[in-house]
């Protein structure tokens, strides 16, 4: 009996995954410092082409495979690239609406060091919200501290999938995550209208939480994931897109970079490649 090839085995596996409603995600392009993909990835196409159309396809120009739930690295035509970029921008704009609702106006003066070739425009601080609402997770991992943005007061957001992605991100950065030392920071802290829980108090509370984490778990590198984390920890009111790709000095000897939140990457895995590029300065 003839043994199936790797590609045939993968296609059969994809049939099973499709029947169970499970999406397969493959890299769209090579990533810096990432392991090389298996040989079958470059030839993987889903859905599988109709055998009757193979003769016709052989006479036409070969085009990189396009998949519904997975895509292999390939050279896309300008039109494909434009459509892909437009869809990514649309998805990013939709996801950022969550950050706008979850994040408060930034407060205090910025203390950052950006790349010499890129400078942030100095914009006036936005009006502080009377009662900002946001949630952050502080997770140590050796010399690394991950501060991620969560939906406000969504304690159930830190589930198994979230923890697996967090652990994988830390391993990629050369560190082992300490999930038992994770601390959640929710604001407002109390359900009371008589307490002062405005922007000033929120900023002081974030500073205290950061000081406590760095004192207990000294770190040289900090990942600020999501717009609320970037704005409140850096004390900036710039958008996340304006701060991505820059290196900041959070404390003496402590560098920080910003990127998308883990929740964003769980919703749209294609953002993982962009996040990996953003984190390169800390590797």
ABEGO torsion letter per residue (X at the ends): XBBBBAAAAAAAAAAAAAAAGBBBBBBABBBBGBBBBBAAAAABBOBBBBAAAAAAAAABBBBBBBBAABBBBBBBBAAAAAAAAAAAAAAAAAAAAAAAAABBBBBEBBBBBBBAABBBBBBBBBBBBABBBBBBBBBBBEABBBBBBBBBGBAAABBAAAAAAAAAAAAAAGBBBBAAABBBBBOBABBBAABBABAAAAAAAAAAAAAAAAAABBBABBBBBEAAAAAAAAGBABBAAAABGBBBBABBGBBBBBBBBAAAAAABAAAAAAAAAAAAAAX
